[in-house]
Amino acid sequence: MSVFKGMRDARTSGGGRYLMPGKYELEVRELKTFESNAKRGRWFFVAEFDVVTYQPLSNAEGKPEYAPGDQVSWLVDMDQLSALGNIKGFAMALVEGSTEDDIDEAVMESLVATEQPGRGLRVFANAFMVKTRSDNDFTKVTWSSGPDGDEAKK
């Protein structure tokens, strides 16, 4: 028996480098959903990007965390109440000229499809730390379609 038995069905792990506080211009590599290996029935949405530009927050210590060409991910736990709204904000920034009414289940299914129509598109992100109800740190991300930080149209 080979030590690689089951290789065909194995999934590679994600990059694990997530957005840190700061302002970004990002280029989409891949958009996908996946089910947790540890907790069956728990789904995640992930957007994987190449960093085009990164500007750390003014109070960040040391040198920038990311350089142009680095890969980063934005992971959304679909069990969270805010998941669909957060993903909609991202999709509105990604799909030029879209409104809240334009982003529906069909649009999202097409964005995560094998064809990857979002690959190569650019989006702008503003990431900052907030406290959760249980007083834990959480990186909140707002998305825009332009460098001025204009949030997606509502």
Sequence and secondary structure as in RCSB ss.txt:
>XXXX:A:sequence
MSVFKGMRDARTSGGGRYLMPGKYELEVRELKTFESNAKRGRWFFVAEFDVVTYQPLSNAEGKPEYAPGDQVSWL
VDMDQLSALGNIKGFAMALVEGSTEDDIDEAVMESLVATEQPGRGLRVFANAFMVKTRSDNDFTKVTWSSGPDGD
EAKK
>XXXX:A:secstr
  TTTTGGG        B  SEEEEEEEEEEEEEE SSSTT EEEEEEEEEEEEEE TT  SS S  TT EEEEE
EETTSTTHHHHHHHHHHHHSTT  GGG  HHHHHHHTSTT TTTT EEEEEEEEEE TTS EEEEEEEESSTT  
B   
